[in-house]
Amino acid sequence: MLKNRKALKEFYNKLNEQFEGYVQMSDSRIKSAHLFKTAQTLLTWDKLHNATNYIIEMALYSPTTKRSILIRQQNSEWLVLDKKLSGNEPTDSFFTVTENTPKMKIAQIWEEEPSEFCKIAQKSLDVLELKYLMFAGFEKGDKS
């Protein structure tokens, strides 16, 4: 769902869970204050922003509620994906671009959809299609 700056601020201000994740702002590299290796309360909107900067990308995961949020700036709006993970999704781990950060876990969200390429007696069968790649927290322990 696309949100303008006002709607994004309202969405952000309602986030009251503890999250792991990161926030990439337009005016700097990811700062340690914008990197949450363990679940914690988010910075306020005003502490995150100054007069001219904006969110380029934000990935958050609540280990308590298994809520995954991905926000990416797109032109003058922000794409916001907000999904509840089951904990059974296939995941992959990737190194991040910042130093001294554990690997990020990325969950694959698959959904059934009819496929025109899988038909029996003129009826399309449902197949699993990859829909989203969502942030699922950081790996714990020494798994480098």
Number of C-alpha atoms within 10 A of each C-alpha: 9 16 18 12 15 10 13 18 13 12 12 14 13 9 12 10 16 17 26 23 25 21 22 18 18 15 13 8 12 15 12 12 11 17 19 21 18 16 18 14 13 24 13 11 12 9 8 15 15 10 6 7 12 15 18 15 18 19 21 25 29 22 18 10 13 16 19 23 20 19 21 17 19 12 7 9 16 21 17 18 15 15 16 13 20 11 11 9 13 11 16 14 17 13 14 12 10 12 7 8 15 20 19 20 19 19 22 19 19 15 12 12 12 14 14 12 9 12 12 8 5 8 11 14 14 14 15 12 13 11 11 14 15 24 27 28 28 23 16 11 7 7 8 8
